[in-house]
Amino acid sequence: MTTLLIAGTDTEVGKTVVTAALAAYWCKYHSHQPLGLMKLLQTGEGDFQYYQRLFADFSFIQVVNPLSFKTPLAPPVAAQQEGRSIPLQKVWQDLVSLKQTSDFILVEGLGGLGSPVTWELTVADLAREWRLWTVLVVPIKLGSITQTIANVALARQSHVKLKGVILSCSKYVSEQELTDWVPIDLIQRLTGVRVLGILPYLPDINDIDRLAQVSSNLDLEFLFDNF
């Protein structure tokens, strides 16, 4: 059993779609093996509810969200405004429970690797302390190279076990823009981290077959089998 954290360079970079695509691939090709799907911590509404709707018909997928806040802000700020605490022990206990019932677990992070989870800890800190293999999702846009280098540096500084990078299109980009904005050889040479592929722009993120199809173009053999 393996747990994989899907982290990002920032908010709105495609973590949810990448997570859903990997889960959809698992549905199609590993349906005899139970999958755990966790939204690490949610502020506002959206990701957890999306997973529940998308995978409602798959009994072997367990979707959990240990902690959620109504206020769509950084968790420590949201918790403070709502007069609540952030009991990470509950999140850890839910993850342990998933490990007991799942062959593979996908955990979607929040914000970026440097985003605060509490007043003391970031997503990168949790990835290190919980020893989670991590995939870094990078949006395809002008400046992607810099974002990738900076976040890989943060991952190394925080001793995060970085599995690789997935480049994500949150909107349509041309082939020329892909070539100019995310030269894969350059990114791999500068970071020393494997680029696992590109997730293209998907107009309909509720099409499970399409999600599974685009996910199959990623380097999944390396992602799933080399831990």
N, C-alpha and C positions, 0 to 999 in steps of 0.2 A: 504494500500500500504506500502511495506517495501523495504528498500534499504539495501543491504548487500555488504560490502567491502570484496573482496578476497585479503588478504595480504599474505606475505610470510616471511620467515626468511632471504631470500637472493634472488638474481637473479637465474634463471634457476632451480627453485625448483618445478615447476609444476602448478603455478597459472593459466596459460592460459588453461591448460587441465582441471583443476578442474572447472574453470568458464564455459568452453564449455560443460563439462559433466552435470553441474547443469542446464545450458540453454537447453541442449538436453532433459533432463528429463522433464523440463517445457514444451517443444514443444510436447512431447508425451502425457503428462497427464494433461496439463492445456492449451491446444491450444485455448480455448475460452477466455483466459485472456491475454492481451497484456503484453509483457516483454520488459523492457529496458536493453540494454547491453552496458556498457560504458567502454572503456579503458581510465583510468583516465588521463594519459599523456604518450605519446609514444616518445621514442628516437630511431632512426633507424626505420626499417620496420619489420613487422611480425605479431604481435598479432591482431591489428585492421583489417588488410587485411585478416587474417585467419578467423576471425568472419564473415566478410562480405561474404566470399566465402561459409563458412559452413552453414550459415543461410539465404542465398540469396533467397531461395524459400519459406520462412516463412514471410508472410506479417504482422503478429502480433508481430514480433520482430523488434525493432528499435535499430540499432547499431550506436553508436556515438563515436567520438574521438575528444574532444574539442581542444586539443593542441598536436602538433607533431613536432619533430625536426629530421633533417636528421642525425645528428651526434649521434652515439650510445654510449653516455656517460651519466653520471648523469645529470639530467635536468639543474641545474644552470650552469654547465660547458658547456653543449651543447648550451644553450642559449647564453652564453657569447661568444663562438666561432663563433656563427652565427649572432652575433650582434642583438639579440632579447631579449625581456623581457618574463616573465612568468606571464601572467594576469590570476591569479586564479579566478578572478571574472567571467571570461568567462566560466571556468569549472563549477563553482557553478551555473551559469545561465542555462547551458545545463542540469545539474542535476535536477534543479527545473523544467525545461521544461519536462524532462522525467517523473518526478513525476506526472505531470498533465495528462499524457497520458498512464501510465503504471500501472499495478497492482502489479508488482514486478520488482525490479531493481538489477542487478548484476553489481558491479563496480570492475574491475580488477585493483589492484594497480600496483606500479612499484617497482622493486627491493625488498627490505625487509621493515619491519616496520620502521627501522631506516634509510632508504634511504632518501637523501635530495630531496625535491621537489623544494624548492627555497634555497637561501642562509640562510634563517632563519627558515624554516619549514621542518619537516620530514613527511613521510607518517603517522606515529603515531599522529603527531600534527594535520594533516588534519582530521584523523578519529575522534579525540576528538572534534575539533572545529565544524565539520559538524555533529557530533553525529551519526556516522555510526556504526551500528552493524558490527562486524568484525570476519571473519574466518581466522585463521592462518594456512597456508599451510606449512608443514614441509617435507623435502625430507627424504626418508628412506635410511639411510647410517650409517656407524659408526660415532658416534658423534651426532646423532639426539636428544638424550635425553638432552644433553647440550644445543643445539640450541633451543630446545623447552623451556627449563627452562629460558634461557636468554631472549628470545623474549616475553614470558609471563610476566617476570619481567618488561621489557620495556613497555609492554602494560599497566600494572598496574601503573607504574610510570607516564605514560602519560595519565592515566584515559581513556583508550580506552575500549569501551564496547565489550569485547571479548566473542563471541558466542561459540566458540569451536575450536578444532584442527582437520585438515584433514591431514593424512599421505599419502604422494604421492610417487609412484614408477616411477622415470624417466627412469629407466632401469630395466631389469629383476633381481629379487632377489629371493633367495630360501626361503622355509618355515622356515628353521633354521635361516637364516639371519634375517627374519622378527621377529622371536622370540627373537633373541639376541639383535638386534639393536633398536627395538621399542616395548619394553614390555609395553603394554597399561596401565595395572594396575599401574605400577611404574610411568609412565608419569602423569597419572591422580592424583595419590597420592601426587607427588612432586609439581605439579602445581595447583591443585584444579580446573582444567579446563577439561571439557568433551572432550574426543576424539570421533569425529563423525564417524570415520571409516577410511578405507584404500582404496585409489584409486590405482588399480593395474596398472602395466605397460601395455600400449596400443601401439602395433606396428603401428596401423593405427589410427591416431587421427582425421581422416576425416569421420569415420564411425559413423553417428549420432545414429543409433540404438544401437551400442555397447557402445557409450558414455552414452546414457540414461540408459542402462542396468547396467553398473558398478556404475553409480550414485545412482541407486535405492538401492544399498547395503549400502549406507551411512545412518546415522540416520536423515533422511529428515523430519520425523515428528517433531522432536525436532528443526531442523534447520528452517523449514518453519512456524511452527505453534505456537511457543512459544516466541513471541516477547513482 
